[in-house]
């Protein structure tokens, strides 16, 4: 079986990482994997893992160039002759859908987010099968597009259980990190994600400040990079920390690729997102490291965080409730959090279910 995945580009991001991981795992299973995108820093990894990356402009939204790109993609697909097309974003889906009109190759789409409801987004339900990364996404597209159950497969984003394994962590990094932020004998509460308003780090900060009254040794970590256009918001957050006198126990740690290690030294992960997460990858990764999660009670994260079982939930912006949840979880014991990820959110299950969709529509 020969699979072609199509996406705009291959730089950092959940969709991109998932594409690379699926390609690698399909190659291990003897499946011919091809990825078509405009390129990016992860493109080389496709070839390194035994797949094939083809550079093609599936990124531009310019309608004037679309007819030529549709024609060129059709010619490319005639040459590659795939058994399945799998589009992961709207522009690639439109280009592939129209290029495939005369080729009639079985077509799969994955809906990764709560896209705006309009004719442009509708293409994501044009697949012969539609994959949704969470039950929340499934409900969303069924509400707005009336997609029948039999056409949809809910396949959560898979966690790489080798990468996120308490037995495989870099102890030297942990020692350096703990020393830098003075984390010994501290109750560490972490939030991970780029510095944006949607992540609502203001609520995270206020929640930790309030929780310090009950947990004197609490320490907060905000782990994420800052784009140039978010420098103003970053300065606003730093000012809040200073105003609360929290510089000694709330730290901006910047962007890191050793996220498993940071989870391993954390006691809780907090997700304060204002906008519903389509899935909640960091929450699943934290559970894989046996770290409970407190999260805002909407979106795909509801598939992952269950009250009292894997963590707790609170309403958007309710920092007082967050504070109480942190204090409560400090006293609770959570067993076998990793087992939940193994059963429901592993990379293995993502690959097996996705290949199962391919086989269902493979003629």
N, C-alpha and C positions, 0 to 999 in steps of 0.2 A: 504494500500500500504506500502511495506517495501523497504526502500532505503538504499543502502550501498554506502557511500563515501569513496574513497581510496586516500591517499596522503602519502608522505614519513614520515613526523613526525608532531607533533603538538606543536611546539615552536612558538615564536612570528613571525608575518609576515602577509601580506595581505591575502594570500591564506589560511593560518591557521585560521585567524580571520573570514574570510568568511565562512569557513567550520563549525566552531563552531556556528556562527550566523544562518546559514541555518539549521543546526541540531536543534537548539533551537526552531526556528520558525516552522519547520515541526512538531515537537512534539506538539506544541500548536494547530496545525491543525489536530491532530489525526493521523499523519503519523508515522510509526515505523521507527526511525532513528538509523542507525548503522554507526560508523566511524571506519575504519581499518587503522592503522598507526603504526609506530615503537614507538609511545609514545611521551612524551614531557610534558612541564608544563601546557599546555592547555587540555591535555587528560582528566583530572579529571572533567573539566567543562562540557564535553559531558555528562557524567553520572549525574552530578548535575542538568543539564537542562532536564533530563528525557530520554536522548538517551542512547546509549550503545557504549562504546569504546572497541575495540578488538585490543590487541597489537600483531602486526605481522610485520616482517621485509620487509617493502616496500621501504626501504631507500638505502640499499646496491646496488652498481652498479657492484658487483663482478659477472661476467658471470658464474663462476664455481659453484656458489650456486644457480643460477637461476632455473635450472631444478627441484631441490628439492623444492624450494619455490613455483614454479608454481603448482607442485603436491599438496603441503600442502594447498595452497590457494584454489585449486579446491575442496579438501575435506572439507575445512572450509565453502566454499560457498554452497556446497551440504547440509551441516548441517544448515546453516543460512537460506537458501532458499529465497534470496531477489527477489523482482520484478524488480528492476533496479540496475545496477552498474554504478557508476559515478566516473571516474578517473580524478584527478586534476593535475597530473604531469606525466612525461614520464616513469620513472621506474615503478610506480604503474600501469600505463596504459599498459605497456608491460606485466607485470606479470598477470594482470587481463585479458587482451585480450587473452593471451595464455591459462590461466586457464579456460577461458570461452568457449573455442573452442567446447567442447562437451556439455556444459551446455546451451549455446545459450540464456543467460539472456540478455534482452535489455541493450545496452551499451551506456553510454553518456560520452563524454569527455569535459573538459573545457580548452581552450587555454588561459593561463594567461599572456603570454609574447611573445616577438619576439625571439623565439627559433631559433638556428642555423638550416639551411635548409639541412637536410640529412635524411638517412634512419632511424636513431634513433628517430628523432623528428616526423617522418611521422606517428607514432602510434597515435598521438593526433588527426588525422583526421579519425581514424578508427572507431570512435563512430557511432552508428546509427543516433545520432544527435550530432552536435558539437556546443558547446557554446563558443562565443568569448566575452571578457570583454569590447571590444570597436570596433567601425567601423574600426579603424586603424588595429587592429589585424585581423579582417575579411578580409580586403583588402590584408593583408600580406599573409595569408594562401591561399587565392584564387589565388594570383599572383604566388605562388610557388608550390601549390599542386592542383590547378584547382578544388576546392571543389564547388559543385553546391549550388546555393542560398538556395534551399529548404532544404538542410541538415543543414544549419547554423542558429543559433539564437544569436543575439547580446543582451547580458544581462549585463549591467554595474554593477560594484561592488556597493552594496547598502550601504548607509549611515544610521547608527542608529540615527534616528531623535529624539529619547528620550535622548540619550547620548549627541548628538550635538544639543542642544536646548538652546538658550540664557536665557530661563527661569529657567534652571536647573543647572546653574553653581555654583561653590563653591566660594562664595564671600571672604571667609577668605583666601583661596589660592591666589586669585587675589590681595588682599591687601598686602600680604607678598611678592608676586612676584614683584609687582610694586615698593614696597619699596626697595627690594634688588637691582633692576636694575634702580631705579630712573626714572620711566616711567611717572610720573605725568606731564601733559602738554607737552608730547612728541608725535611726529608723528611716530608711531611704525610700522616698516616694518619687517616682519617675514619670515624666511625660515625654513622648517621642514624636517628633514631626517637625516639619519646617515652620519657621516663625511666621505665621499668618493669623489674621483675625479669626478665620474659620476654626482654628484650633483652640481659641478662647483661653489663652494662657493667663489672662487676667483672672478668670475664675479659679484656675489652678493655683495661682499665687495667693489669692484671698483665702482659698480653702486651706492651704497649708499654714498661713498665718493664724487662722482661727484654730486649727488643729493643734498648734504648738502649745496652747494652754493645757491640753490634756496629754500631749506627747512632747515633753521638753527636749528630747534628743532627736526630734524629727529633722530631716534634711530633704530638700527638694532638688531634683535635677531636671532641667529642661534641655533635652537633647535634640538639636536640629539646627540646620543652617539658616542663614538670612540672605534672601535675595536683595539686590540693590533697591528694588521698589518697596521693600518692607523695612527699610532702615528706620523710618519714622515710627512704625509700630514697635520695633525692637527698642528704640529709645524710650518710648512710652512705658513699656514693660519694665525696663531697668529703673525708670523713675519711680514706678509703683513699689518695686522691691526696696528701693532706698527709703521712700516715704514710710514704709512699714517697718523700717529698721531690720530688714530681713536679709541683708547682704551676707551675713554670716552663716545662713542656713538654706538659702535658695540660690542655686548656681546655674548659669547659662553655660552649658558644656560644649556648645557648637555641634557641628556635624561629625558623626563617627560611623565607621563601617564595622565596628566591633559591638554591634547591638546585642548580640547574645551575651557577651561578657557584661555589658551594662545591666541587662536584665538579671543576670546571675547575682549581682550585688545589690539588687533592688528588693524591697519588701512588698511594694505594690506598684502596679502601673496604673496611671490615671489617663483617661481619654475624655477630654472636655468638648469635643467637636460640636460646634453650633449646627453645622449642616450634617444631615445623616450620612454616615459612612456607608459606602456600597457594600463593604464586607467588614473590614476591621483587621487588617493583616497584623498590625503590631500587637493587638490583643491576643490573637492566636499564637503568635511567636512568644509572647510573655508566658502564656499558659504552658507552652512546650518547655519553658525553663522553670516550671512550677511556681510561677509568680501570679497571684490573684490580680484581677482587674476591676477597677471602678470606672464606669463609663456612663455617658449620657444615654438616656433611654429611648433611642430611636435608631432606625436604619438597620443595616446588616449586622451590626455588632450584637443585636438581640439574639442572633443565632449562636453567638459565642459565649456571651456573659449571661449566666443564669443566677438569679438572686440566691445567695447562700451556698451555691454549689461551686461556681468558678469565680465569684466576686460579687459585685453589687452595682446598682444602677441609681442614677439621680437625674433630675430635670436640668435642662440647659440653663446655665447661668446661676444655679442655686448653690452658691459657694458654702452657705451654712450647712446645707444638707450634705455636700461633699465632705466638709469637715467632720460631720458626725459619722459618715461612712468610713472615713479613714480611721477614726478612733475605734469604731466597731470592729473593723477587719483586723486591726492590730491584735485584738484579743481572740480572734478566731483561728481555727486550724483547718487548712484545706489539704485534702489528701488526693493524690493521683490526678493532679491537674493535667500533667503531661499525657496521661492515658486518654483523656478526652480528646486531645489533639490527634493522637495516634488513630483513634477510632473514626473521627469525623473530619479533620482538617489537615491531614498529612498530604505531602506532595504525591505520595503513592496513590492515594485515593483520587486526587485530582486527575492524575494521568490515566488511571484505569477507567474512570468515568468518562473522560473526554474521548479516549480511544473507543470506548463502548458506543458513544454517539456516532463516531465516524463509521464504525462497523454496521450500525443500524441502517445507515443510509447509503452505504457502499454497495453499488449494484452487483 
